[in-house]
Amino acid sequence: MLAGLTNVTFEFGSRALMEDATWHIQPGERIGLIGYNGTGKSTILKLFVGEYLPSAGTVEKSKGTSIGYLHQDLLSFDTNDSIFEVALSAFERVQQLEKEIEILGHELEKTGDEKTLHDYTDRLHELETLGGYNIHHKTEEILQGLGFANADLKRPYKEFSGGWRMRVLLAKMILQQPDLLLMDEPTNHLDLPSIEWLEKYLLNYPGSVVIVSHDKYFLNRMVTKIVELYQQQLHIYSGNYDYYEKEKATRMELMQKAFENQQDYIRQNERLVERFRAKASKAAMAQSLIKKLDKLERIEEPEIERPNIRINFRLDKIPGKVLVELNHITKKFGENVIVKNSSAEIERGDKIALIGANGKGKSTLLRIIAGIETFEGSRKWGHNIEESFYAQHQLEALDVNHTVIEEMMQAGSQKTELELRTLLGCFLFSGDDVEKKIKVLSGGEKARVALAKTIISKANFLLLDEPTNHLDMHSCDLLIESLNKYEGTLVLVSHDRYFVSKTANKIWEIIDHEIKEFKGGYEEYVAWKERMAKASSESKVQSRESKKSNQLDKSSTKEESKPQKSNNSPQPTFPINKEHKKELQKQQRIFQQLEEKVALLIKQKNELESALTDPSTYSDKQKFIQAESAYNKAAADLKQLNKEYEQVFEKIVALEEKQN
């Protein structure tokens, strides 16, 4: 065991977050810690690192276990050091050794003292054992994996935004390689490529990892155990998030049956008590039954902590077929080109997810669509459109003197106060929370109010920039369900792959400064990308093999044509078999023909591969199927030709050996 909780109770004032909870973390485990917002997930992590002490029970840590804790409060850290230096500070002992070695080296040059030499050698050995010669390379590799360009590594840490600062601190934590890594919402500030990189890295991480996350996709790929904080208890499930959902449903069903069976038993005995009470001869039996019921350990009725509230949209107007046309759009910030001469259109019913790495211009393109960003080119707005735009800047439009419920009533949805209170429950505002003034809310709470206002509008065109950032899993599920029922059109930017996979019917990505459209959901898009990457890789391998065979053939021909070196002694001569020579010439002709066919097929395959990556191809289903079929045939033919090519080459080599 690396660390654990044994019979732990933790209370905030009179409120118990946990009661008599036990959980032990073993080496090599990948654990997802889940629960509704406010139930105490982050508190548990703080118990492990000693920031909080339990009200009862014990928090254990095995001797020598190192714990790394990545949490949102780290953003208060500030420094003028470069991000490379901040990440490199993970190797504290290595850096200390480097200084000691430098000092000892100078002393050794002056004195040549034997003790100094021993100390110098010992430090060098320790440095090598700790992998000290590779720390700069490792640091660069981790920072690049998390999305930093080489040019950024020397920039001061304080110049970066909160999200990028969190990435630097994540890099430092990873480089420290603690035995137990505790991560509180690590994907909140990462784009898709960085999340994918983090997944691959953590899957091979030598220590144990505990992750608090609302990203189901990430949890499904990452963890092998789920620990849920539910009704002040820790419930452990041995599997990923999908397994947890199925297993929890089964457990809840069994608990419901046990509750119902016990209730039947209680009612039956209570009826007997009532009957026996009236008869003096049965009074003792009645008292016995009462005592028996008093001692009975009551099973609580299982209940979901949050009701399954539905968010319903109402559309006042139906827009035209095309909502937005973008024609030859160009947008750049100085030398940084976002899009260049790119065109696209949004049709009624589209649910488009804008995905890709940070810095590619997703939010900028969303603002261009909304008409609040300057650009070159033209944007044509369709007929009868009522849009609603949710982004971080919408927080500034909130009236800080309003309460949450007053702000919602100002949105003009004509919903009653009860309906608005019910809706706010979906966005994690319950009870007296709705009476809080906007000015006292945290950034995350303000973001949820702004999102709620966007959702209750009667807009037929929604623009959503990272709508799930401050929602828990349950609220995210409610939003997904509502957007799937929404009859309007939407464009969203999100790094939450689960959310995207459940809502989008089209994918947009900015590649080489152009808007590329894929007509299909996220899962289909990922499968298509993987297929294209595999095909491209196979094509390159085959091309290399073909070139290698050509070089071998040319080399063999050159060797044949070289004059034999004279060593002033007569060379032995052998009779040339005419049949062998004839067969050799025949195989060489076949080889040349095959070589030409292979080159032609490689060219054809490459052209088809380019066609498959063309938006005009994959946006047309029939055209894409035809191109894919032609590509698969070319790949199969090339494979067969390469096989024949190798067989003929082997025959030529064998014939040449016999001739010589």
N, C-alpha and C positions, 0 to 999 in steps of 0.2 A: 504493500500500500504506500502511495506517495503522500496522500493527504486525505482527511476525512472529517465528517461531522458525526458525532455520536450523541443521540438523544438531545439534540440542540433545540432550544426554544429561544426565539428572538422577538423582542417587543419594542415598538415605538410608542412610548407613553402607555396607554391602555390597550393599544391595538397589537395583536400578535400576528406577525408575518409568518412565523413557523412555530410549530408545536411538536416537540419530541421527535425531531427529524434526524434520520441517520442516512449517511451516504459516504461510501469509501471509493476513492479514485485509485485505480490500479495502473501500473506502467503500461504505456502503449495504447491507452484508450483514446477514442475520438468521441467526445460527448457533446450533445446539444442540450443546453439548459433553456427550457422554454416556460412560458406562463404569460398571463395577461399583464399588460402594463400596470405597474403599481403594486404587483403582488410580492416583489422583493428579490427578483433575479440578481440585480446588481449588488444588493445587500449580501447575498450569499457569497459572491466573489470577494467582497470586502471582508467577510468573516475569514475566508481562507488566507488572506494576506495580512490579517491582524488589524485592519483599520477599524473594525467593529468587534466588540466582545459579546458573546452570547449571554442571554439572561439566565440560561441554565444549560447543562450539558457541556461537552468538550469539543474543541476544534483541534484536530491532530495533524501533525506533519512529521514524516519520518526524517531521521537525522541525515543531514547532507542534501535534502531535497531543495532545489532552487525553484522559485516560482516567479514567472513573469506575468505582469498584469497590464493589459492594454485597456484603457477606459477613456471616456469622453473628457474627463476633467484634465487630462494631460495637455489639452489645448492651451491651458494657462501658462505652460512653459514657454519661455522666450529667450533668445540668444542672438548675438551677432555672428556666431560661428556659421560656417557653410553647412549645407545639409549633409555633405559628405563627412564632415568632421563630427556632426551630431550622431550620424549612424555609426561611424567608426569608433565612437566612444563606448560602444558595446564591448570592445576588446580592451577593457581597462587594464587588466594584468599584462597583456601583450605590450600595450603602450608604455606601461611602467618598466617592463623588462627592456624595451628599446632604449629608454633613457639611461637605465642602469648600465647596459652594455656599452653605450656611448661614453659614459663617465669612466667605466673600468678600462675601456680601450685607450683613453687618453692617459690614464695612470700607468697602464702597462707599457706604453711607449716611453714614458719618462723613467720608470723604475725597473721594469722587467721582473718585479717581485713574483715569487712562486705562488703565494697565497692569492694575489690579485689575478694571476693566470688561472688558478683553480676556480675562483669566483666567476671570472669571465667565461670560462668553458661551461660551468654549470648553468649560467644564465642563457648561453647559446643553446644548450641542450633543452632547457625548459621552453625556450622560444620555439624551437623546432617541434617539440611535443605538442604545444598548443596551436600549431599550424600558423605561427606568426608571420611566415613569409607569404601567406596567401590572403591576408586580411583585406588588403586594398582591392584585390580582384573580387573577393566575396562580396564586399560592400558595394562595389559598382554593379555587380550582377543582381543583387537583391533590389537596389534602388531602380535599376533599369526595368526589372520585372514588375515593379510597382508603378511604372509609367513615367519615370523621370528620364529626360533626355540628357546626354553627356554634358551638353552645354549648361545644364541647370545645376550640376553637382557642386560647383564652386560658389553658387549664389548663396547669400546669407539666408539662414532659416527664417528670420523675421519678415522677409519679403513675401513669403508664401501665405496663401489663404489657409483657413482652418482645416479644410479637407486634405490639402497637400501636406500640411504639418503632421496630421495624423498618419499619413503614409510614411513619413520619415521616422516617426516614433515606432511605427509597426516594423519598419526595416530594422531598426535598432533592436527591438524585442526579438525578432527572428534571429538576428546575428548572435544574440546572447545565448540562444539555444537552452533555455531553462528546462528542467525536468518536467515542469508543469506549466503550460501556457494558458492563461485565462484571458479570453478575448470578449469584450463587450461591444457588440454590433460592429465587427471589423469591416463589413462590406458597405457600411453607410456612406463612406467617403471614397469608394473605389468605383471605377468604370468597369465595363464588362471584361475587357482584356486583362485588367489587373485582378479582377475577381477570379477569372479562369487561371491566371498564373498562381494566385494564392492557393487555390484548390490543389493544383498539382504539387505545390511546395509542401503544403500541410499533410497531404496524403503520404508523403515520404518523411515527414518530420519524426525524428527519433524519440522525442518525448511524448507526454500525454497532452491533449488539448481539450479545453472546455470552452465552448462557444455559446454566447448569448446572441441569438439572431432571430429576425422575423422573416428571413429569406429561406423559404421552404426548399427551393431548388438547390441552394448552397448546402443546406443541412442534409438533403437527400444524398448528395454526392460525397459529403464530407464525413458524416458521423456514423458510428455503429451502435450508439446507445443514446436514448433520449431520457433526460431527467426533467419531469414536469413539476413545477411548484403550483399545486392546486389545492384550494381549501386548507391552507396552512400545513399541508403535508407534501413530502417529496415522493413522487411516484416514478418508478424506474422501468423503462422499456428497452429490451435488448434488440435494437434494430434502428433503421433510419426513420425519417419523419413519416413516410408513407406507412411503414409498419406500425408506428405509434398510433396513427389515426385509426387504422383497422383494429388494433389491439384495444385501444381505449374504448371504441364503440362496443366491442365485445364485453369488456369489463363493466361498462356502464349498464349494459343489458343484464348481465348477471347480478349486479348490485341492485338493479330495479326489481328483478325477480325475487332476490333475497329479502328486500324490503317489503314487497307485497306479501310474500309468504309469512313473514313475521307479523305483519299487520293482521292477516287472517287469523293467525294463532292468538294474537292479543285480543281481537274482537270475540273470538270463540270463548276464551277464558273469562273475559269480562261479562259475557252473557251468563256463564255458569255462576259467577260470583253473585250477580243480581238475583238469579233463581235461588241459590242456596241461602242468601242473606235472609230471605223471608221465612225460612224454616229454622226453628231453634235447633233441631237435630242435626242440621247441616252447617251451622254457624262456624264450627271449628274448621270444616273443609273450605268454607269461603275465605276464612282468614289465611289459611295455608296457601290458597291460590293467589291472594293479594300479595303475600310475601314473595311468592314465586315470580309474579309479574314485576314487583319492585326491584328484584335482583337481576332481572333480565337486562342484558346489555343491548340497548336499542340500536338498531341499524337506521342511519339517517337516509332519507330519500335522496338518491343522486340527482343533482341538478346542475345545469350549465350555469356558470356564474354570470354569463351575459345572455340576455334574450336574443333570439334571432330576428332582430329588427330588419325590416326591408326598406331600402331607400327607393322611392318611386319617382321617376322623372315624368314631367308633363311638357309636351311640346305644343306651343301655340301656333306655330307656322311650319309648313313643309317647304324646304328650300328647293331651288332648281336642281337639275341633274348634276351640274358641276358647281362646286362651292368656291374653289380657288384655282386659278391658273397662274403658274409661275413661268414666265417666259424669259429665257436668256438672262437668268439672275447671276449677278456677280457681287460678291461681298468680300472685302478684305480689311484687315486692321494693319495699316502700315505695310510691311512686307509679308505679313501672315495672311495668305489667301484662304478663305473658308470655302466658298463656291465660285466657280468660274464658268460663265456662259451656260448655265444649267437650267433645264426646264422640267416641270412636273405639273400634275394636276391632282386635285382631291375631289372625288366624286361622292355623291350622296350615299350614305351607308358605310363609307370607308371607316375602318378603325385602324389607324396607322401608328406603328411604334417606330420612333426615330431612335436607332441604337448606334453604338460605336464608342470609341475611346474618348475620354475627356479631351477637350481642346480641338475636336474636329468640327465644332460649330453646331451641335444639335440644338442648344437653347437659342442660339443666334437665328437659326433657320425658323424655329418656332415663332420668334418675335417678328421675323420677316412675314411669315404667314399671317400673323395677327395685325400687321400693319404698323408696328411701333418701332421698327428698325429701318434705318436708311439703307439703300442698296442701289446698284445699277441694274437696269433691265425693267421689266414690268410685272406687276401683280394685278390680276383681274379678279375682282370680287363678284361672286355669283348673286343670284336673285333670292330675296326673302330670307337672308341669313341673319340670325341672332346669335352672336358668339359670346362665350364666357371663357376667360383666360385665367388659369391658376399658375402662379409662379411665386418665387420668394419675394419679388418686389410688390406683390399684392398685399403683403403684410403692412406696408406703409399706408395703404388706403383704409385700414381699419380705424375707426374712431376710438381713440384711447380712453375717452370718458364714458363710453357705453359699457354696459355689462355684456357678457357673451350672448345672453338671450335677446337683449335690446338690439345688438348688432345683427343678429339673425332676422329679427322682425323688420329691420330696415331693408332687407334684401328684396322685398316686394314679391314674395312667393305666394302670398295670401294663405299661408299655412297657419293653423291655430298655434297658440303657445304650447299646448300639450303635444301637438305634432312636432313642433320644433324641439322641444325637450327630448322627445323620443328619438328624433334624428340625431341630436347632439350626443346621445348615448353611444351611437355608432362611432363617434369621433372622440370617445373617451372622456366626455364631460357628463358626470352624473350628479344627481342631487343638487347640493348647494353650489357646485362648480359653475353652473350656468349663471349664477349671480355675481361671479367675479368680474371686476373691471378689466377691460382689455389691457390697460397699462401695467397691471401686476402680473400678467401672464408671461411665461417663458417663451423663447423663440419657437419652440416646438408646439406649444399650445396655441400661439397666434397662427402658426401655419395650419393647424387643424381647423381653426375657426374660418380662415380664408378658404380652405378647401371645402368646408361645409357650405359656405355661401355660394361657391361656384357650382356645387352639385345641386342645390335647391333652385337654381335659376331655371327659367323655362327655355334656355338656349338650345338651339338645334345644332350647334357646332361648339364642341368643347376643345380647348387647348390646355393640356395638363403637363406641367414640368415637375417631374419627380413627386408625384402625388402620394406615394406610399412611405416617404422618408420618416414620418413621425407617427405611423400607424402600427398597431400590433397586428398579429396574424389574423385575429378574428375580424377586426375592422377592415383589414385588407381583403379578406374573403367577402365581406359584405359589399365592399366597393366593387370587387370583380363581378359579383352576381348582379349588381345594379347596372354596371356598364354593359354587361352582356344583354340586359333587357332594354337598354337605352336605344331608342329608335333613331337617334340623331347620328351625327358624324363626329369623330374625334381624332385628334393627333396627340400622342403622348410621348414624353421623354422619360425613360426609366431605366435604371440598372438592375431592377428586380426581375430576373428572368422568369420566375414563376408568374408574376403579375402580367408580364408581357405575353407569355405563352397562353395565358387564359383569356386575354382580352383582344389581342390584335389579329386582324385578318390580312394585313399587309405589313411588310417591313421596309423601312427606308434606311439607307445607310449612305453617308457621304464618303465616297471613295475617289481618290485623285481629283478632288474638288468638284465632283459631280454627284447629283442625287441619283442613287441606284435604287430601283424599286423591285421588290420580290413579292409576287402575288401569292400569298400563303401565310400560314402562321409561323411562330418562332421555331417550333420543333422541326417543321418542314424545311425552314431556312437553314437551321444548323445542319440537318442531314444533307442538304444540297451543298453547303459549303464544304463539309467533310468529304463528300463524293468528288467535288472538284479538286480539292487539295490532294486527294489520293490519286486521281487521274493525272494531275500535273506531275506528281512525284514519280509515278510509274513511267510517264513519258520521258522524263529527264533521265531515269535509269536506263531505259531502252536506248535512248539517244547516245548515252555514254558508252553502253556496250557495243553499239554499232560502230562508233568511232574507234573504239579499242580494237575491234575485229579488223577494221580497215587498216589501222596502223600496223597490226600484226602481219596482214597480207602484204602490205607494201614493204615492210621490213624483210619478209621472206623473199620477195621478188628481188629486192636490192642485193641480198646476200647471194642469190643465184647469179646475178649479172656481174658481180665483182670478179676481176681477174685474180687468179690464184697467185699468191706471193711465191717468188722463186727462192729456193734455198740451195741452188746450184746442184740439185740432185734430181734425177729423173722422177716424174710423178707417175704413179700407177694409173693405168687406164682400165675401164670396165666396159663391157659391151652394153649399149643402151637397148633395153627391151622396147620394141616399137609399139606393142600393145599397151604397155604402161604409159608410154609417151602420149599415145592417142587418147587414152582414158583421162590422163592428166589434163590435156588440152580441153577435153569435153567438160570436165568438172570446173575448170577455170572459167569457161564460157558461162556455165550455169551460175557460178559464184558471182560473176559480174552482173548477170541479169537480176539475180536476187538482191544484190547490193543496190541496184537502181530502184527495184520495187520497194525495198525497205525505206530508202530515202524519200520516195514518193509518198508512201503511207505515213511516215513520220510527219511530213509536211501537212498531209491531209488531216491527220489526227490533231496536230497543233492548231490548224484553222478551225476545226470543229470545237476544240477546247475553248478557243477565243470566242466563238459564236455562242457557246453555252454561258459564258460570263457576260454577254451583251444583254442589257436590260430589255431590248426589243425582242430578244429570243425568249428569256425566261418570264417575261410578262404576258407572252402569248402561249397558252397551254399547249395547243396543237403543234405550234412551231417548235416548242421546247421538246415535246415528245419525239418529233421527227429528228431533231438535232441530236438528242440523247441516244436514239436508236442507231443513227449513223455513226456516232462516236463509239458506242459499244462494239459495233461491227468492225470498225477500223482498228480498235484496240485488240479484238480477237484475231483479226487477220494478221496484224503486226506480230502478235505473239507466235502464231503458226509460222510466219515467214522467218522470224528470228530462229525458231527451232530448226527449220530447213537450212537456214544460213549456216548454223553451227555444224550441222551434219555434213554439209558439202565441204566446209572448211576442214573438218577432221579427215575426210576422204583425201583431200588435196595433200595434207600433211603426210598421211600414210603412203600415198603414191610417190611423193618426193623422197621419202625415206627409202623406199624400195629401189627407186631409180639411182639413188646415190650409193 
